[in-house]
Amino acid sequence: MAESHAGYTYCGVASLVILDELHKIDRDRLLYWMVNRQTAEGGFNGRINKLVDACYNFWLGSIGIILGCDVINKNALRTYTLCCC
């Protein structure tokens, strides 16, 4: 089974940035997948049908920053993160 995972995805994207090869990704598909990782709780899960976990806020939030996108619900993410503290 080829199942995506937020942590591995971040490592791949960050590696492409270091190699100056970020243009090789399908940005729209990555953003679509990333947006669908944000759950009703406001945080992210790392894979489809998995529980939300604060560590994925870093992995997926960092991808969002790298791509310069603004497609996630930042207020919900902030609220979830603060609840975890």
N, CA, C and O atoms as a GROMACS GRO file, in nm:
protein
  340
    1MET      N    1   0.084  -0.117   0.000
    1MET     CA    2   0.000   0.000   0.000
    1MET      C    3   0.089   0.124   0.000
    1MET      O    4   0.186   0.131   0.075
    2ALA      N    5   0.057   0.220  -0.082
    2ALA     CA    6   0.132   0.346  -0.090
    2ALA      C    7   0.051   0.454  -0.020
    2ALA      O    8  -0.032   0.521  -0.081
    3GLU      N    9   0.075   0.469   0.110
    3GLU     CA   10  -0.001   0.565   0.188
    3GLU      C   11   0.086   0.683   0.225
    3GLU      O   12   0.196   0.667   0.278
    4SER      N   13   0.038   0.802   0.195
    4SER     CA   14   0.114   0.924   0.226
    4SER      C   15   0.121   0.947   0.376
    4SER      O   16   0.032   0.904   0.450
    5HIS      N   17   0.224   1.012   0.421
    5HIS     CA   18   0.241   1.044   0.562
    5HIS      C   19   0.301   1.184   0.572
    5HIS      O   20   0.394   1.219   0.500
    6ALA      N   21   0.246   1.265   0.662
    6ALA     CA   22   0.285   1.405   0.673
    6ALA      C   23   0.434   1.424   0.704
    6ALA      O   24   0.498   1.512   0.646
    7GLY      N   25   0.488   1.344   0.794
    7GLY     CA   26   0.629   1.360   0.829
    7GLY      C   27   0.721   1.330   0.712
    7GLY      O   28   0.815   1.405   0.686
    8TYR      N   29   0.693   1.222   0.642
    8TYR     CA   30   0.774   1.186   0.524
    8TYR      C   31   0.757   1.290   0.414
    8TYR      O   32   0.851   1.323   0.342
    9THR      N   33   0.635   1.341   0.401
    9THR     CA   34   0.608   1.441   0.298
    9THR      C   35   0.688   1.567   0.326
    9THR      O   36   0.746   1.625   0.234
   10TYR      N   37   0.691   1.610   0.452
   10TYR     CA   38   0.772   1.727   0.488
   10TYR      C   39   0.919   1.705   0.452
   10TYR      O   40   0.983   1.792   0.394
   11CYS      N   41   0.971   1.588   0.488
   11CYS     CA   42   1.113   1.559   0.460
   11CYS      C   43   1.141   1.564   0.310
   11CYS      O   44   1.244   1.615   0.267
   12GLY      N   45   1.048   1.511   0.230
   12GLY     CA   46   1.064   1.514   0.085
   12GLY      C   47   1.061   1.655   0.030
   12GLY      O   48   1.144   1.692  -0.053
   13VAL      N   49   0.965   1.734   0.076
   13VAL     CA   50   0.954   1.873   0.028
   13VAL      C   51   1.076   1.953   0.070
   13VAL      O   52   1.133   2.027  -0.010
   14ALA      N   53   1.117   1.940   0.196
   14ALA     CA   54   1.235   2.013   0.245
   14ALA      C   55   1.360   1.973   0.167
   14ALA      O   56   1.445   2.058   0.137
   15SER      N   57   1.373   1.845   0.134
   15SER     CA   58   1.488   1.799   0.056
   15SER      C   59   1.487   1.861  -0.083
   15SER      O   60   1.591   1.902  -0.134
   16LEU      N   61   1.370   1.869  -0.144
   16LEU     CA   62   1.361   1.931  -0.277
   16LEU      C   63   1.397   2.079  -0.272
   16LEU      O   64   1.455   2.132  -0.367
   17VAL      N   65   1.364   2.145  -0.162
   17VAL     CA   66   1.404   2.286  -0.147
   17VAL      C   67   1.555   2.296  -0.142
   17VAL      O   68   1.615   2.380  -0.210
   18ILE      N   69   1.618   2.211  -0.061
   18ILE     CA   70   1.765   2.212  -0.049
   18ILE      C   71   1.831   2.187  -0.184
   18ILE      O   72   1.933   2.248  -0.216
   19LEU      N   73   1.773   2.096  -0.263
   19LEU     CA   74   1.827   2.061  -0.394
   19LEU      C   75   1.785   2.158  -0.504
   19LEU      O   76   1.824   2.140  -0.620
   20ASP      N   77   1.707   2.259  -0.469
   20ASP     CA   78   1.652   2.356  -0.566
   20ASP      C   79   1.573   2.285  -0.675
   20ASP      O   80   1.585   2.317  -0.793
   21GLU      N   81   1.491   2.187  -0.634
   21GLU     CA   82   1.411   2.107  -0.727
   21GLU      C   83   1.262   2.109  -0.690
   21GLU      O   84   1.187   2.021  -0.734
   22LEU      N   85   1.219   2.206  -0.612
   22LEU     CA   86   1.081   2.210  -0.567
   22LEU      C   87   0.983   2.218  -0.684
   22LEU      O   88   0.867   2.178  -0.671
   23HIS      N   89   1.027   2.270  -0.796
   23HIS     CA   90   0.941   2.282  -0.915
   23HIS      C   91   0.895   2.146  -0.967
   23HIS      O   92   0.804   2.140  -1.051
   24LYS      N   93   0.954   2.038  -0.921
   24LYS     CA   94   0.920   1.904  -0.970
   24LYS      C   95   0.794   1.846  -0.904
   24LYS      O   96   0.746   1.742  -0.948
   25ILE      N   97   0.742   1.910  -0.801
   25ILE     CA   98   0.623   1.855  -0.736
   25ILE      C   99   0.496   1.905  -0.804
   25ILE      O  100   0.497   2.006  -0.874
   26ASP      N  101   0.387   1.833  -0.781
   26ASP     CA  102   0.255   1.878  -0.824
   26ASP      C  103   0.198   1.956  -0.707
   26ASP      O  104   0.134   1.899  -0.618
   27ARG      N  105   0.220   2.086  -0.707
   27ARG     CA  106   0.184   2.173  -0.595
   27ARG      C  107   0.035   2.164  -0.562
   27ARG      O  108  -0.002   2.157  -0.444
   28ASP      N  109  -0.050   2.166  -0.663
   28ASP     CA  110  -0.194   2.163  -0.639
   28ASP      C  111  -0.238   2.033  -0.570
   28ASP      O  112  -0.321   2.037  -0.479
   29ARG      N  113  -0.184   1.921  -0.612
   29ARG     CA  114  -0.219   1.793  -0.549
   29ARG      C  115  -0.168   1.787  -0.406
   29ARG      O  116  -0.237   1.736  -0.317
   30LEU      N  117  -0.048   1.840  -0.383
   30LEU     CA  118   0.007   1.842  -0.248
   30LEU      C  119  -0.079   1.929  -0.157
   30LEU      O  120  -0.109   1.890  -0.044
   31LEU      N  121  -0.118   2.047  -0.204
   31LEU     CA  122  -0.201   2.135  -0.124
   31LEU      C  123  -0.338   2.073  -0.097
   31LEU      O  124  -0.391   2.085   0.014
   32TYR      N  125  -0.394   2.008  -0.195
   32TYR     CA  126  -0.523   1.940  -0.177
   32TYR      C  127  -0.512   1.834  -0.068
   32TYR      O  128  -0.596   1.827   0.021
   33TRP      N  129  -0.407   1.753  -0.074
   33TRP     CA  130  -0.385   1.650   0.027
   33TRP      C  131  -0.365   1.714   0.164
   33TRP      O  132  -0.420   1.667   0.263
   34MET      N  133  -0.286   1.821   0.169
   34MET     CA  134  -0.255   1.887   0.294
   34MET      C  135  -0.380   1.945   0.359
   34MET      O  136  -0.402   1.927   0.479
   35VAL      N  137  -0.462   2.014   0.283
   35VAL     CA  138  -0.584   2.074   0.336
   35VAL      C  139  -0.676   1.965   0.392
   35VAL      O  140  -0.744   1.987   0.492
   36ASN      N  141  -0.678   1.851   0.328
   36ASN     CA  142  -0.764   1.742   0.374
   36ASN      C  143  -0.708   1.668   0.496
   36ASN      O  144  -0.773   1.577   0.547
   37ARG      N  145  -0.591   1.703   0.542
   37ARG     CA  146  -0.538   1.648   0.666
   37ARG      C  147  -0.586   1.727   0.787
   37ARG      O  148  -0.577   1.677   0.899
   38GLN      N  149  -0.639   1.850   0.768
   38GLN     CA  150  -0.689   1.926   0.881
   38GLN      C  151  -0.826   1.871   0.919
   38GLN      O  152  -0.916   1.858   0.835
   39THR      N  153  -0.841   1.839   1.047
   39THR     CA  154  -0.962   1.772   1.095
   39THR      C  155  -1.059   1.871   1.159
   39THR      O  156  -1.030   1.990   1.172
   40ALA      N  157  -1.174   1.821   1.198
   40ALA     CA  158  -1.275   1.903   1.264
   40ALA      C  159  -1.224   1.960   1.397
   40ALA      O  160  -1.271   2.064   1.442
   41GLU      N  161  -1.127   1.892   1.459
   41GLU     CA  162  -1.068   1.943   1.584
   41GLU      C  163  -0.980   2.064   1.560
   41GLU      O  164  -0.946   2.134   1.656
   42GLY      N  165  -0.943   2.091   1.436
   42GLY     CA  166  -0.860   2.207   1.403
   42GLY      C  167  -0.716   2.173   1.375
   42GLY      O  168  -0.647   2.248   1.305
   43GLY      N  169  -0.668   2.059   1.427
   43GLY     CA  170  -0.531   2.016   1.404
   43GLY      C  171  -0.523   1.926   1.282
   43GLY      O  172  -0.621   1.907   1.209
   44PHE      N  173  -0.406   1.870   1.261
   44PHE     CA  174  -0.382   1.783   1.146
   44PHE      C  175  -0.366   1.638   1.188
   44PHE      O  176  -0.324   1.608   1.299
   45ASN      N  177  -0.401   1.548   1.097
   45ASN     CA  178  -0.362   1.409   1.112
   45ASN      C  179  -0.256   1.380   1.007
   45ASN      O  180  -0.244   1.453   0.908
   46GLY      N  181  -0.180   1.277   1.027
   46GLY     CA  182  -0.068   1.248   0.937
   46GLY      C  183  -0.105   1.164   0.817
   46GLY      O  184  -0.037   1.167   0.715
   47ARG      N  185  -0.214   1.088   0.830
   47ARG     CA  186  -0.258   1.000   0.722
   47ARG      C  187  -0.410   0.995   0.722
   47ARG      O  188  -0.475   1.034   0.820
   48ILE      N  189  -0.465   0.949   0.615
   48ILE     CA  190  -0.610   0.938   0.601
   48ILE      C  191  -0.665   0.846   0.710
   48ILE      O  192  -0.609   0.740   0.739
   49ASN      N  193  -0.775   0.888   0.770
   49ASN     CA  194  -0.847   0.812   0.874
   49ASN      C  195  -0.767   0.787   1.001
   49ASN      O  196  -0.791   0.689   1.071
   50LYS      N  197  -0.673   0.874   1.030
   50LYS     CA  198  -0.596   0.863   1.155
   50LYS      C  199  -0.635   0.977   1.248
   50LYS      O  200  -0.693   1.076   1.204
   51LEU      N  201  -0.602   0.963   1.376
   51LEU     CA  202  -0.634   1.066   1.474
   51LEU      C  203  -0.547   1.189   1.455
   51LEU      O  204  -0.435   1.182   1.404
   52VAL      N  205  -0.601   1.302   1.497
   52VAL     CA  206  -0.526   1.427   1.495
   52VAL      C  207  -0.414   1.420   1.599
   52VAL      O  208  -0.429   1.355   1.702
   53ASP      N  209  -0.302   1.486   1.571
   53ASP     CA  210  -0.188   1.485   1.662
   53ASP      C  211  -0.110   1.615   1.641
   53ASP      O  212  -0.086   1.656   1.527
   54ALA      N  213  -0.071   1.677   1.749
   54ALA     CA  214  -0.005   1.808   1.741
   54ALA      C  215   0.125   1.806   1.662
   54ALA      O  216   0.163   1.908   1.605
   55CYS      N  217   0.194   1.694   1.656
   55CYS     CA  218   0.321   1.691   1.582
   55CYS      C  219   0.300   1.720   1.433
   55CYS      O  220   0.388   1.775   1.367
   56TYR      N  221   0.182   1.684   1.382
   56TYR     CA  222   0.154   1.708   1.241
   56TYR      C  223   0.131   1.856   1.212
   56TYR      O  224   0.140   1.900   1.098
   57ASN      N  225   0.100   1.934   1.317
   57ASN     CA  226   0.090   2.078   1.298
   57ASN      C  227   0.222   2.133   1.248
   57ASN      O  228   0.225   2.222   1.164
   58PHE      N  229   0.331   2.080   1.301
   58PHE     CA  230   0.464   2.123   1.254
   58PHE      C  231   0.488   2.076   1.111
   58PHE      O  232   0.520   2.157   1.024
   59TRP      N  233   0.473   1.946   1.087
   59TRP     CA  234   0.505   1.891   0.955
   59TRP      C  235   0.425   1.959   0.845
   59TRP      O  236   0.482   2.005   0.746
   60LEU      N  237   0.294   1.966   0.862
   60LEU     CA  238   0.209   2.022   0.756
   60LEU      C  239   0.212   2.174   0.756
   60LEU      O  240   0.204   2.236   0.650
   61GLY      N  241   0.222   2.235   0.873
   61GLY     CA  242   0.234   2.381   0.877
   61GLY      C  243   0.361   2.427   0.809
   61GLY      O  244   0.362   2.530   0.741
   62SER      N  245   0.468   2.352   0.826
   62SER     CA  246   0.595   2.386   0.761
   62SER      C  247   0.586   2.374   0.609
   62SER      O  248   0.641   2.457   0.536
   63ILE      N  249   0.517   2.271   0.562
   63ILE     CA  250   0.497   2.258   0.417
   63ILE      C  251   0.420   2.379   0.365
   63ILE      O  252   0.454   2.433   0.260
   64GLY      N  253   0.319   2.421   0.439
   64GLY     CA  254   0.243   2.539   0.398
   64GLY      C  255   0.330   2.663   0.388
   64GLY      O  256   0.316   2.742   0.295
   65ILE      N  257   0.420   2.680   0.483
   65ILE     CA  258   0.512   2.794   0.480
   65ILE      C  259   0.608   2.783   0.362
   65ILE      O  260   0.631   2.881   0.291
   66ILE      N  261   0.663   2.665   0.341
   66ILE     CA  262   0.756   2.643   0.229
   66ILE      C  263   0.688   2.678   0.096
   66ILE      O  264   0.748   2.742   0.010
   67LEU      N  265   0.563   2.634   0.081
   67LEU     CA  266   0.492   2.658  -0.045
   67LEU      C  267   0.431   2.797  -0.054
   67LEU      O  268   0.380   2.837  -0.159
   68GLY      N  269   0.436   2.871   0.056
   68GLY     CA  270   0.380   3.006   0.056
   68GLY      C  271   0.230   3.007   0.036
   68GLY      O  272   0.176   3.095  -0.031
   69CYS      N  273   0.162   2.910   0.094
   69CYS     CA  274   0.017   2.899   0.074
   69CYS      C  275  -0.058   2.947   0.197
   69CYS      O  276  -0.003   2.957   0.306
   70ASP      N  277  -0.184   2.976   0.175
   70ASP     CA  278  -0.270   3.021   0.284
   70ASP      C  279  -0.404   2.950   0.270
   70ASP      O  280  -0.508   3.015   0.257
   71VAL      N  281  -0.402   2.817   0.272
   71VAL     CA  282  -0.524   2.740   0.248
   71VAL      C  283  -0.574   2.664   0.371
   71VAL      O  284  -0.675   2.595   0.364
   72ILE      N  285  -0.503   2.676   0.482
   72ILE     CA  286  -0.547   2.607   0.603
   72ILE      C  287  -0.621   2.704   0.694
   72ILE      O  288  -0.605   2.826   0.683
   73ASN      N  289  -0.700   2.651   0.785
   73ASN     CA  290  -0.771   2.732   0.882
   73ASN      C  291  -0.675   2.758   0.998
   73ASN      O  292  -0.662   2.677   1.090
   74LYS      N  293  -0.609   2.872   0.994
   74LYS     CA  294  -0.507   2.904   1.094
   74LYS      C  295  -0.566   2.924   1.233
   74LYS      O  296  -0.504   2.886   1.332
   75ASN      N  297  -0.684   2.983   1.241
   75ASN     CA  298  -0.746   3.004   1.373
   75ASN      C  299  -0.777   2.870   1.440
   75ASN      O  300  -0.751   2.853   1.559
   76ALA      N  301  -0.833   2.777   1.365
   76ALA     CA  302  -0.863   2.644   1.421
   76ALA      C  303  -0.735   2.572   1.459
   76ALA      O  304  -0.730   2.505   1.562
   77LEU      N  305  -0.631   2.587   1.378
   77LEU     CA  306  -0.503   2.523   1.407
   77LEU      C  307  -0.442   2.582   1.534
   77LEU      O  308  -0.389   2.509   1.617
   78ARG      N  309  -0.448   2.712   1.548
   78ARG     CA  310  -0.396   2.780   1.667
   78ARG      C  311  -0.470   2.732   1.792
   78ARG      O  312  -0.408   2.701   1.894
   79THR      N  313  -0.603   2.726   1.786
   79THR     CA  314  -0.684   2.683   1.899
   79THR      C  315  -0.649   2.540   1.939
   79THR      O  316  -0.632   2.511   2.058
   80TYR      N  317  -0.638   2.450   1.840
   80TYR     CA  318  -0.603   2.311   1.870
   80TYR      C  319  -0.465   2.303   1.934
   80TYR      O  320  -0.446   2.231   2.032
   81THR      N  321  -0.369   2.376   1.880
   81THR     CA  322  -0.232   2.372   1.932
   81THR      C  323  -0.227   2.421   2.076
   81THR      O  324  -0.161   2.361   2.160
   82LEU      N  325  -0.297   2.530   2.105
   82LEU     CA  326  -0.299   2.582   2.240
   82LEU      C  327  -0.366   2.487   2.339
   82LEU      O  328  -0.328   2.482   2.456
   83CYS      N  329  -0.466   2.412   2.293
   83CYS     CA  330  -0.531   2.312   2.378
   83CYS      C  331  -0.436   2.198   2.413
   83CYS      O  332  -0.454   2.130   2.515
   84CYS      N  333  -0.338   2.176   2.329
   84CYS     CA  334  -0.242   2.068   2.352
   84CYS      C  335  -0.134   2.107   2.454
   84CYS      O  336  -0.065   2.021   2.508
   85CYS      N  337  -0.119   2.237   2.478
   85CYS     CA  338  -0.013   2.285   2.568
   85CYS      C  339  -0.046   2.261   2.713
   85CYS      O  340   0.034   2.295   2.800
   0.00000   0.00000   0.00000
